[in-house]
């Protein structure tokens, strides 16, 4: 997964949804795995996103950031504000 490209896409979605009031300061996409009972091993499943976001302006509804990212991109997301 191209983390830089995904970070830019997510930043663009945040800019559009929150009027450029949030800036991603740290970003990490880690692969997730699920257990395949037929194969008897762990197989790649998806990715989880971890973000640290800084408020650059007042943001009225910034609490829904992880929900926005999860619904638009389909990845589990954890957001921390600095």
N, C-alpha and C positions, 0 to 999 in steps of 0.2 A: 504494500500500500504506500502510495506517495503521500507522506505526512505533510509536506509543504503545500502541495496542491489542495489537500483536504482542509488544512488550516485556512488557506485563502478563501475557499468556498464557504467555510463556516463564518469567517470574518465578514464576508460579503452578505451573508444571510443576517448576521447580527446588525450590520450597518443599515440594512433595509428595514428590519423589524424594530430596531431600537434607536433610529435616527442618529447613527454614528456616536452613540453615547457609551459604547463598550469596546474595549480593546483587549484582544487576547495577548497576554504576556507570556504564558507558558502553555504548551500544547504537546500532548502525547497520545498516540493511538497504539493500543496494545492488542495483539490477537487474543481471541478467546477460543476455547475448545469445548467440545461436548463428547461424552463417552458413547461410542458406537458399540452396542451390545453384540451385533453380528460379527464385527471384526475383533472385538475384545480389546480395543485400544481407544485412546483419545484422538480425535480428528479435529482439524481446524473448523471453526464454526462461524465466527464473525470477528468484530473488533469492539473494544470499549474505548471511549474517548475520555481523557482527563484534561481539563482546562483550568487555567487561572486567568480570571478576567478582571480588568481594572475599569472602574467607572470614570469616564472623562467628562461627563456632564450629569445633571440630575436625570434619573431614570425612574419613572413611575412604576413600571411593572417588570422590573428586572428579575423578579423571583421565578419567572417562567422560562428562563434561558435553557435549562436542561430539557425541559419539555419541548420547546421549539426545536432544538437540535435533534432530539430523538425522533420527533414526528417528521421532520424534513429529510434527515439523512438515514434514519433507521438504525442507528448505532446507540447502544447504551452509553449514557453520558453522565459524568460527574463534573460539576462546576463549582469552583471556589472563587470568592471575590477577594481581591487584595486591597 
